[in-house]
């Protein structure tokens, strides 16, 4: 049974150009439930946002600060190398250097026990929500 939940609720930058960082709470990933496919989707909804967003995962049941790592997000973009191999372009974070308003989804695979959102180098705008489906 698929789970869908908001892993980061509305967060608004104070608008004073300071650099802010927000670490979201941990939410159960596929590994917590013992699911074998490890398929996750995040939907990031932004308004006037300038900064970076990472999705972090851990394999630890009771994670400490050092147990979290950034997961690679699939962009849906494909490339072909010189041998003809078709590969998906992955990114480790979403970054906007100019005010951006959009609503995008990214897929990633891994049997992560916990998932969280991490917003950094944030200088303006609003994260309306980040939702996780797995």
N, CA, C and O of each residue as an XYZ file, in Angstrom:
536
protein
N       0.845     -1.182      0.000
C       0.000      0.000      0.000
C       0.888      1.242      0.000
O       1.787      1.368      0.832
N       0.639      2.144     -0.921
C       1.433      3.364     -1.029
C       1.137      4.309      0.133
O       0.006      4.403      0.609
N       2.167      4.993      0.567
C       2.057      6.001      1.616
C       2.327      7.358      0.982
O       3.226      7.473      0.149
N       1.586      8.369      1.345
C       1.818      9.723      0.876
C       1.691     10.664      2.060
O       0.708     10.620      2.800
N       2.701     11.524      2.234
C       2.671     12.458      3.364
C       3.522     13.684      3.076
O       4.444     13.636      2.261
N       3.208     14.769      3.743
C       3.972     16.004      3.629
C       5.158     15.912      4.576
O       4.988     15.811      5.792
N       6.370     15.947      4.005
C       7.565     15.822      4.852
C       8.157     17.185      5.223
O       9.015     17.272      6.101
N       7.701     18.240      4.558
C       8.071     19.594      4.964
C       6.896     20.500      4.638
O       6.535     20.681      3.475
N       6.307     21.065      5.685
C       5.173     21.979      5.518
C       5.689     23.358      5.151
O       6.898     23.589      5.127
N       4.780     24.270      4.868
C       5.127     25.619      4.422
C       6.184     26.271      5.302
O       6.049     26.344      6.523
N       7.234     26.739      4.647
C       8.334     27.452      5.294
C       8.586     28.709      4.469
O       8.791     28.627      3.258
N       8.571     29.869      5.119
C       8.796     31.126      4.413
C      10.054     31.794      4.928
O      10.248     31.925      6.137
N      10.903     32.213      4.016
C      12.134     32.922      4.370
C      11.761     34.296      4.921
O      10.784     34.895      4.471
N      12.534     34.809      5.903
C      12.197     36.125      6.471
C      12.286     37.279      5.473
O      11.787     38.369      5.752
N      12.918     37.057      4.304
C      12.959     38.099      3.279
C      14.049     39.128      3.468
O      14.018     40.183      2.834
N      15.018     38.844      4.332
C      16.079     39.808      4.609
C      17.424     39.402      4.002
O      18.459     39.943      4.391
N      17.425     38.466      3.063
C      18.614     37.976      2.350
C      19.601     37.211      3.230
O      20.708     36.913      2.782
N      19.231     36.888      4.461
C      20.090     36.039      5.271
C      20.082     34.627      4.689
O      19.149     34.249      3.980
N      21.111     33.858      4.985
C      21.182     32.479      4.520
C      20.586     31.586      5.597
O      21.099     31.519      6.714
N      19.502     30.903      5.256
C      18.784     30.051      6.194
C      18.985     28.581      5.845
O      19.248     28.231      4.694
N      18.858     27.729      6.859
C      18.905     26.280      6.692
C      17.754     25.683      7.488
O      17.510     26.076      8.629
N      17.041     24.726      6.880
C      15.945     24.038      7.556
C      16.138     22.542      7.355
O      16.302     22.074      6.228
N      16.119     21.798      8.452
C      16.178     20.342      8.389
C      14.819     19.803      8.814
O      14.367     20.048      9.933
N      14.176     19.072      7.922
C      12.858     18.519      8.218
C      12.933     17.341      9.173
O      14.007     16.790      9.415
N      11.795     16.964      9.706
C      11.696     15.780     10.561
C      11.867     14.529      9.719
O      11.748     14.575      8.495
N      12.148     13.409     10.378
C      12.290     12.140      9.665
C      10.926     11.509      9.428
O      10.028     11.584     10.267
N      10.797     10.879      8.249
C       9.572     10.171      7.874
C       9.942      8.787      7.371
O      11.006      8.592      6.784
N       9.063      7.838      7.605
C       9.335      6.443      7.254
C       9.445      6.261      5.749
O       8.591      6.710      4.984
N      10.536      5.579      5.337
C      10.737      5.237      3.932
C      10.386      3.775      3.699
O       9.922      3.088      4.609
N      10.609      3.305      2.482
C      10.282      1.924      2.125
C      10.988      0.899      3.001
O      10.401     -0.127      3.346
N      12.238      1.162      3.365
C      12.995      0.228      4.192
C      12.367      0.006      5.557
O      12.513     -1.070      6.138
N      11.677      0.999      6.069
C      11.013      0.871      7.364
C       9.941     -0.212      7.310
O       9.748     -0.969      8.261
N       9.248     -0.268      6.173
C       8.150     -1.216      6.002
C       8.600     -2.554      5.412
O       7.789     -3.464      5.242
N       9.895     -2.670      5.100
C      10.408     -3.912      4.529
C       9.999     -4.128      3.083
O      10.005     -5.260      2.600
N       9.644     -3.058      2.387
C       9.261     -3.177      0.975
C      10.507     -3.415      0.132
O      11.583     -2.910      0.452
N      10.362     -4.174     -0.931
C      11.532     -4.557     -1.716
C      11.810     -3.651     -2.908
O      12.918     -3.691     -3.442
N      10.839     -2.822     -3.358
C      11.108     -2.025     -4.556
C      11.881     -0.743     -4.263
O      12.624     -0.277     -5.127
N      11.736     -0.164     -3.092
C      12.476      1.036     -2.701
C      12.135      2.273     -3.516
O      12.893      3.243     -3.480
N      11.040      2.281     -4.241
C      10.696      3.399     -5.119
C      10.011      4.510     -4.324
O       9.024      4.272     -3.628
N      10.548      5.726     -4.438
C      10.008      6.900     -3.752
C       9.837      8.034     -4.777
O      10.558      8.099     -5.773
N       8.882      8.911     -4.518
C       8.696     10.129     -5.309
C       8.541     11.291     -4.343
O       7.812     11.195     -3.355
N       9.232     12.394     -4.632
C       9.009     13.621     -3.870
C       8.467     14.684     -4.814
O       8.877     14.782     -5.970
N       7.535     15.477     -4.293
C       6.978     16.597     -5.029
C       7.356     17.859     -4.275
O       7.009     18.022     -3.105
N       8.072     18.756     -4.955
C       8.563     19.988     -4.333
C       7.797     21.166     -4.931
O       7.835     21.395     -6.140
N       7.100     21.913     -4.066
C       6.266     23.029     -4.486
C       6.864     24.315     -3.919
O       6.927     24.495     -2.703
N       7.308     25.215     -4.816
C       8.036     26.419     -4.410
C       7.359     27.685     -4.924
O       6.637     27.668     -5.920
N       7.618     28.800     -4.205
C       7.113     30.107     -4.616
C       8.196     31.149     -4.376
O       8.505     31.460     -3.226
N       8.779     31.693     -5.439
C       9.807     32.721     -5.316
C      11.055     32.237     -4.609
O      11.754     33.029     -3.977
N      11.343     30.961     -4.704
C      12.419     30.314     -3.933
C      13.794     30.547     -4.559
O      13.968     30.444     -5.773
N      14.767     30.865     -3.699
C      16.186     30.897     -4.071
C      16.921     30.085     -3.016
O      16.889     30.427     -1.834
N      17.587     29.008     -3.437
C      18.323     28.166     -2.498
C      18.479     26.755     -3.037
O      18.303     26.510     -4.231
N      18.812     25.828     -2.146
C      19.018     24.429     -2.496
C      18.113     23.538     -1.647
O      17.827     23.835     -0.487
N      17.674     22.443     -2.257
C      16.881     21.452     -1.528
C      17.489     20.088     -1.786
O      17.714     19.700     -2.932
N      17.752     19.365     -0.705
C      18.242     17.998     -0.784
C      17.222     17.086     -0.117
O      16.535     17.482      0.824
N      17.137     15.866     -0.616
C      16.389     14.829      0.067
C      17.438     13.904      0.668
O      18.331     13.428     -0.034
N      17.329     13.655      1.954
C      18.302     12.826      2.652
C      17.647     11.537      3.125
O      16.456     11.505      3.436
N      18.439     10.485      3.171
C      17.969      9.195      3.643
C      18.946      8.597      4.622
O      20.077      9.066      4.753
N      18.508      7.556      5.312
C      19.376      6.820      6.212
C      18.918      5.366      6.237
O      17.747      5.057      6.016
N      19.867      4.492      6.509
C      19.564      3.071      6.674
C      19.478      2.703      8.149
O      19.137      1.573      8.498
N      19.793      3.673      9.016
C      19.793      3.431     10.454
C      18.365      3.451     11.016
O      17.552      4.289     10.625
N      18.070      2.533     11.924
C      16.758      2.484     12.564
C      16.585      3.666     13.518
O      15.505      4.249     13.599
N      17.652      4.016     14.238
C      17.648      5.143     15.171
C      18.797      6.073     14.775
O      19.852      6.045     15.409
N      18.609      6.905     13.729
C      19.724      7.657     13.156
C      20.270      8.768     14.037
O      19.529      9.479     14.715
N      21.595      8.893     14.004
C      22.280     10.024     14.614
C      22.580     11.051     13.534
O      22.224     10.859     12.371
N      23.227     12.127     13.913
C      23.536     13.213     12.988
C      24.344     12.717     11.787
O      24.080     13.130     10.658
N      25.308     11.852     12.011
C      26.204     11.392     10.945
C      25.641     10.263     10.087
O      26.310      9.821      9.153
N      24.440      9.789     10.372
C      23.850      8.676      9.623
C      23.106      9.112      8.362
O      22.726      8.264      7.554
N      22.894     10.400      8.180
C      22.125     10.909      7.044
C      23.028     11.178      5.849
O      24.163     11.627      6.009
N      22.522     10.901      4.648
C      23.252     11.186      3.415
C      22.252     11.664      2.361
O      21.057     11.380      2.443
N      22.765     12.392      1.376
C      21.928     12.914      0.303
C      21.675     11.819     -0.727
O      22.607     11.140     -1.157
N      20.421     11.649     -1.121
C      20.076     10.651     -2.132
C      20.065     11.311     -3.513
O      19.795     12.505     -3.637
N      20.360     10.523     -4.543
C      20.304     11.025     -5.913
C      18.865     11.030     -6.394
O      18.130     10.057     -6.226
N      18.480     12.141     -6.994
C      17.128     12.297     -7.524
C      17.167     12.123     -9.035
O      18.017     12.710     -9.704
N      16.271     11.336     -9.570
C      16.149     11.205    -11.020
C      15.443     12.422    -11.576
O      14.443     12.873    -11.017
N      15.953     12.955    -12.672
C      15.365     14.161    -13.254
C      14.408     13.862    -14.394
O      13.659     14.734    -14.833
N      14.439     12.626    -14.871
C      13.633     12.295    -16.038
C      14.335     12.641    -17.339
O      13.867     12.276    -18.417
N      15.478     13.357    -17.240
C      16.257     13.698    -18.428
C      17.157     12.521    -18.799
O      17.735     11.875    -17.925
N      17.268     12.252    -20.071
C      18.080     11.146    -20.542
C      19.211     11.668    -21.418
O      19.083     12.710    -22.062
N      20.322     10.932    -21.435
C      21.417     11.269    -22.343
C      21.942      9.982    -22.969
O      21.764      8.890    -22.429
N      22.593     10.136    -24.119
C      23.191      9.002    -24.812
C      24.684      9.259    -24.905
O      25.108     10.301    -25.403
N      25.499      8.289    -24.418
C      26.950      8.463    -24.501
C      27.454      8.010    -25.876
O      26.662      7.610    -26.729
N      28.760      8.075    -26.084
C      29.348      7.766    -27.389
C      29.189      6.306    -27.790
O      29.343      5.973    -28.965
N      28.878      5.417    -26.824
C      28.657      4.006    -27.154
C      27.195      3.718    -27.471
O      26.848      2.598    -27.846
N      26.338      4.726    -27.321
C      24.914      4.537    -27.569
C      24.126      4.164    -26.322
O      22.923      3.914    -26.397
N      24.807      4.126    -25.161
C      24.146      3.788    -23.907
C      23.249      4.940    -23.463
O      23.697      6.083    -23.379
N      21.997      4.641    -23.185
C      21.026      5.621    -22.724
C      21.013      5.618    -21.201
O      20.782      4.571    -20.595
N      21.255      6.760    -20.571
C      21.276      6.840    -19.115
C      20.455      8.039    -18.644
O      20.351      9.051    -19.336
N      19.880      7.901    -17.460
C      19.128      8.995    -16.857
C      20.100      9.917    -16.133
O      21.050      9.461    -15.497
N      19.851     11.209    -16.238
C      20.662     12.197    -15.540
C      20.137     12.340    -14.115
O      18.961     12.641    -13.914
N      20.989     12.131    -13.145
C      20.595     12.269    -11.745
C      21.249     13.494    -11.138
O      22.312     13.929    -11.582
N      20.614     14.042    -10.131
C      21.150     15.189     -9.414
C      21.136     14.878     -7.924
O      20.339     14.063     -7.460
N      22.018     15.529     -7.180
C      22.037     15.312     -5.736
C      21.257     16.392     -4.994
O      20.930     16.222     -3.819
N      20.957     17.494     -5.666
C      20.123     18.518     -5.043
C      19.462     19.376     -6.108
O      19.918     19.440     -7.250
N      18.390     20.029     -5.716
C      17.684     20.981     -6.570
C      18.179     22.358     -6.161
O      18.144     22.707     -4.981
N      18.643     23.148     -7.134
C      19.168     24.475     -6.812
C      18.564     25.523     -7.732
O      18.477     25.335     -8.946
N      18.148     26.634     -7.126
C      17.640     27.770     -7.878
C      18.405     29.007     -7.427
O      18.411     29.341     -6.242
N      19.051     29.689     -8.375
C      19.831     30.890     -8.065
C      19.053     32.163     -8.380
O      19.491     33.265     -8.049
N      17.896     32.004     -9.024
C      16.988     33.116     -9.283
C      15.612     32.738     -8.746
O      15.270     31.559     -8.662
N      14.839     33.736     -8.389
C      13.506     33.499     -7.836
C      12.706     32.570     -8.742
O      12.482     32.865     -9.916
N      12.272     31.427     -8.169
C      11.596     30.394     -8.950
C      10.298     29.963     -8.275
O      10.255     29.720     -7.069
N       9.249     29.874     -9.076
C       7.980     29.344     -8.617
C       7.654     28.148     -9.501
O       7.479     28.294    -10.710
N       7.574     26.967     -8.898
C       7.214     25.773     -9.669
C       6.785     24.645     -8.754
O       6.825     24.753     -7.529
N       6.374     23.563     -9.385
C       5.927     22.374     -8.679
C       6.460     21.185     -9.476
O       5.913     20.858    -10.530
N       7.524     20.531     -8.987
C       8.167     19.447     -9.725
C       8.251     18.192     -8.875
O       8.280     18.246     -7.645
N       8.289     17.060     -9.568
C       8.423     15.762     -8.905
C       9.724     15.096     -9.324
O      10.191     15.274    -10.449
N      10.304     14.329     -8.409
C      11.543     13.602     -8.646
C      11.400     12.200     -8.064
O      10.806     12.021     -7.001
N      11.944     11.211     -8.759
C      11.910      9.825     -8.297
C      13.292      9.400     -7.819
O      14.306      9.868     -8.336
N      13.327      8.524     -6.843
C      14.580      7.906     -6.416
C      14.277      6.533     -5.844
O      13.165      6.261     -5.389
N      15.284      5.678     -5.875
C      15.106      4.306     -5.420
C      16.129      3.978     -4.353
O      17.308      4.299     -4.496
N      15.685      3.346     -3.292
C      16.553      2.905     -2.211
C      15.710      2.432     -1.045
O      14.639      2.982     -0.788
N      16.167      1.450     -0.360
C      15.412      0.934      0.783
C      15.769      1.711      2.050
O      16.221      1.143      3.044
N      15.555      3.012      1.986
C      15.858      3.905      3.097
C      14.852      3.688      4.225
O      13.649      3.579      3.987
N      15.358      3.626      5.444
C      14.484      3.460      6.605
C      13.776      4.780      6.909
O      12.581      4.803      7.203
N      14.525      5.871      6.835
C      13.964      7.198      7.090
C      14.348      8.138      5.943
O      15.394      7.972      5.315
N      13.488      9.127      5.680
C      13.677     10.153      4.655
C      13.393     11.505      5.303
O      12.512     11.626      6.154
N      14.155     12.525      4.886
C      13.846     13.882      5.343
C      14.243     14.893      4.266
O      14.993     14.570      3.345
N      13.735     16.113      4.393
C      14.080     17.216      3.489
C      15.107     18.101      4.185
O      15.072     18.280      5.402
N      16.019     18.649      3.391
C      17.052     19.543      3.911
C      17.155     20.737      2.967
O      17.501     20.576      1.797
N      16.857     21.932      3.469
C      16.904     23.161      2.688
C      18.110     23.963      3.148
O      18.271     24.216      4.342
N      18.965     24.368      2.200
C      20.180     25.118      2.567
C      20.428     26.254      1.573
O      19.791     26.329      0.522
N      21.357     27.125      1.925
C      21.690     28.297      1.095
C      20.426     29.037      0.648
O      20.350     29.553     -0.467
N      19.460     29.073      1.526
C      18.145     29.633      1.239
C      18.159     31.122      1.539
O      18.377     31.524      2.682
N      17.926     31.952      0.509
C      17.993     33.397      0.693
C      16.690     34.135      0.414
O      16.587     35.330      0.689
N      15.674     33.424     -0.139
C      14.405     34.106     -0.387
C      13.330     33.103     -0.778
O      13.633     31.996     -1.223
N      12.073     33.496     -0.610
C      10.944     32.726     -1.098
C      10.340     31.772     -0.083
O      10.636     31.820      1.111
N       9.481     30.900     -0.605
C       8.715     29.983      0.227
C       8.798     28.565     -0.325
O       8.698     28.335     -1.530
N       8.982     27.626      0.593
C       8.779     26.219      0.263
C       7.337     25.954      0.681
O       7.050     25.853      1.874
N       6.430     25.840     -0.284
C       5.024     25.603      0.041
C       4.850     24.235      0.691
O       4.142     24.094      1.687
N       5.512     23.219      0.108
C       5.464     21.878      0.673
C       6.443     20.979     -0.056
O       6.802     21.224     -1.208
N       6.866     19.935      0.639
C       7.576     18.827      0.018
C       6.833     17.572      0.452
O       6.715     17.284      1.643
N       6.335     16.831     -0.531
C       5.541     15.633     -0.252
C       6.308     14.401     -0.691
O       7.038     14.424     -1.682
N       6.133     13.328      0.060
C       6.783     12.055     -0.209
C       5.722     10.993     -0.482
O       4.748     10.867      0.260
N       5.922     10.243     -1.543
C       5.060      9.109     -1.851
C       5.948      7.883     -2.036
O       6.946      7.935     -2.754
N       5.580      6.777     -1.384
C       6.354      5.539     -1.535
C       5.477      4.350     -1.307
O       5.944      3.213     -1.389
